[in-house]
Amino acid sequence: MPDLSIGQVARRVGLRTSAIRYYEKVGLLPRAPRVGRQRRYEPQVLERLAVVRFAQFVGLRLSEIKWLLNDVPGRPPPERWRQLARQRLTQLDALMVEVGTIRTLLQMTLDNRCPKLVEHGSRLPEGRRHVAHAATVVDTVGRAIDRQASRAPR
């Protein structure tokens, strides 16, 4: 019989109750039975939420996590995970190349007395797609740095 309230689950996994309700709504968690209008969860939901949190931490989208957990009551099949992990590693490798390029460009602006922003801007590839992509790369890296800083012991 389910015996964990939504508040108990939230405290154990470090999430807000609204996140748990949302995960249930989008299908990452099975619909919880109600007892007196309160959601009650089986202890196995803690494992499922641990998988969700890990998958989000490594950058998987909710749609990917949903596919990972689809029609699986317990832990996801290893082959599904491996497929997603390989895809994510490929994306991270490309991101690292972009970060290296951006870092080199920034360092070049610091190494010169004049940062030569016009010259650097003129040499960038044509089109706004590249500008938007570079901004996304910088934003992604910035969020990862912020996440790590928030976890660091003080």
Secondary structure, DSSP 8 states (H G I E B T S, - for coil): ---EEHHHHHHHHT--HHHHHHHHHHTSS----EETTEEEE-THHHHHHHHHHHHHHTT--HHHHHHHHTT-SSS--HHHHHHHHHHHHHHHHHHHHHHHHHHHHHHHHHHSSS--HHHHHHTS-SSHHHHHHHHHHHHHHHHHHHHHHHHS--
